[in-house]
Amino acid sequence: MAFDYKKEYKEFYMPKNKPSIVSIPKMNYIAVRGKGNPNEENGEYNKSIELLYSIAYTIKMSYKGDYKIDGFFEYVVPPLEGFWWIDGIKGMDYSKKDELNFISVIRLPDFVTKKDFKWAINEATKKKKTDFSKVEFFTYDEGLCVQCMHLGSYDDEPATTKLMETYANENGYKIDITDNRFHHEIYISDPRKCEPSKLKTVIRHPIKKYN
């Protein structure tokens, strides 16, 4: 049975649809940075997703080829995630999608080293004849956060983030979105296969104690 991060780490990927506080350990990701409206059909965001999954599946299927990764075990590719921000704004403004900056990411198993990652980039470049120069090995130490499972359209997220902020405040914390700590979304549902009203998205915001 392949290791499934969503099932093994439910506290990170399957929280309840009410806010909770969680400490997130340092993780490594496949990452692509970009800017622009995520709904644009041929925009940077959709192109970034194609690049991410190409590398994710090159690593996942590596055991079938000659290259062997130390400590490898079979696993389900973790869900797509995204860190989002708008220059000059703390938090999110959902009306300014064209100004959104993003880092699209997919979590890497801990056994994947930078050497293995470099092999995957070279292997995918050779096989797919595609430029993967925008793909990077990204380490992120998220730390203490408030999170919640958002049910429904992405455009309805402000109601959930408001609940999260209220919950954090009631527990002695404030939202701590900075240049290095981001609005974070984890896409449990595939929007291509799911009605907007049924989408499941983990929303996570960094927090810190009130002084």
N, C-alpha and C positions, 0 to 999 in steps of 0.2 A: 504493500500500500504506500503510495507516494506521500511524503510529508506535506501537509497543507497548513500554511502559515495562518490562514483565517481561522482554522479549527483549533490549532495548537496555541494560538495567542489571541483568544477571543477578546481579552481586555483591550487589545490594540485595534482590532479590526471589526468586532461585532459588539460595540457597546449598546446599551439600551437607548431608547429615544427620549431620554431625559439626561441632563448634564451630570457629569462626574469628573472628578479630578484624578489624574493619572500621571505617573512618572515614566517617560519614554527613554529607553537606553540609546546609546549611540548606535547608529546603523549605517551600513554602506548601501549605496544605490547606484543603479545605472541612471544617468541624468542627461537631460537636454534643456538648455535655456532658450528662451525666446520672448517674443512680445506680440500682442495683437489679440483680436477677437477670437475666442476659442470656437465660436460657431461658424467661422469663415471656412468654407469647404476646402479650399486649397491653401489655407493659411499656415503660419509657422507651427501652430499648436498641433494640428492634425498630422503634419509632417513629422513632428517630434515623436508622436506616438508610434508611427511606423518604424522609426529608427530604434526606439526603445525596445519594441517587441522583437525586432530582428536580432538584437544582441541578447535579449533575455532567452530566446529560444535556442540561439547558438550555444549558450552556456548550458541550458537545461539538457540539450541533446548531445553534449560533448562526449558523454560516456560511450556513445555508439561509434565514435571514431578513434583515431590513433592518439589524440591528445587526452591525457588523463589528469584530472584535478585531484590533488590530495584531499582526502576526507569527503569526497563527493558522495552524496546520497540522492536518490530520486525524489523530486519534489514538484509540487504544483507552482507554477509561476505566480508570485504574489500579485495582488491587485494594483492597478494603475493608481498613482497618487499625483498630487500637484501642490506646489507652494506658489502662492499668488500675492501680488502687491501692485500698487500704483505709485509711481514716484511722487513724493511730496504729500502723500496721504497715509495716515496711520489707520489701518483697518481696510475695509473694502468699500468701493462704490460700484454697485452692480450696474449703474447706468452708464458707466464709462468703459465698456468692454474693449474698445479699440486701444485703450491706454494700459491695459493689463500687462504686467510682466509675469512670467511664469518660469518655474523649474519643474518640468515633468519628470517623474521618477518611477522606477520599479525597484523594490527592495532586492538586494542581493543576499543569497545565503552567506553565512559567516565564513564558509570555507573558500569562497572566491577571493583570491588575492589580486593585487594590481597586475601581477604577471599574467594570471589567468584572464583577466579583463582585457589586457592588451592582445592576448592571443585571440580572444573572441572578436575584437574589432578587426584584426587582420583577416581572420577566417571569413567573417561576414562580408568584408570589403571584396575579398577574392571571389566568393561565391555569388554575391548579389550584384557585383559591379556598381556599388553605391558608395557615396561619400559619407563616411561615418565620423568625420573629423569633429562634428559638434557634440558627439557623445562623450561623456566624461564619467570617471569614477568619482562619486560624490559621497563624502562622509558628513553626517549631520547628527549632532547631539542635541536633541530637542528638549530634553529635560521636563520640567513640571508644566502640565497643560490642563486645560479644561476641554472636554470633548463631549460630543453628543451624536447619535445617529439621526441624521436629517432624513425625513421621509417626504418625497415629493420633488417638485421642480427646483432646479438650481436657483432660479430667480426668487424663490420663496425662502432662501437661506437666511435673510436678515432677521426673520422672526426667531429662528433657532439660535443665531449668534447672540441675539438680545437675551434669550433665556440663559445662555451660557455665561454671559457677562454678569447678569443678575446673580446667578448661582455662585460664581467666583467671588463677587463682592460680599455676598452673605457669609462666605467662608473665610473672609479675611485676605482675599487675593484681588489683584487687578490684572487686566489684560496687558500683556507685555509684548505687543507687536513692535518690532524695531527693524533696522536695516538687516539684521541677521536672524531674526525670529519672525516667522511668517504665518499668515493665514494658510491653513493646511487642509486639503480635502483628500479623502481616500474613496475611490469609486468602487463600491461593492457591486453595483448594477452596471450593466452595459447599456448606455443610452440608445444604442442602435437596435436593441432587442427588448426594450422596456418602455412602457408608457411613462410619461413624465410624472404622473401622480403616484407611481409606484417605485420610483427611483430611491435607492438607498445610498446615502453618502455620509461617511464619517467626517464631521467637521471638528477641527482641533485648533485651539488657540493657546499660545504660550501665556503663562501667568507668572506673577511674582507676588510676594507678600507685601502688603501695605507697610510703608515705613512707620 
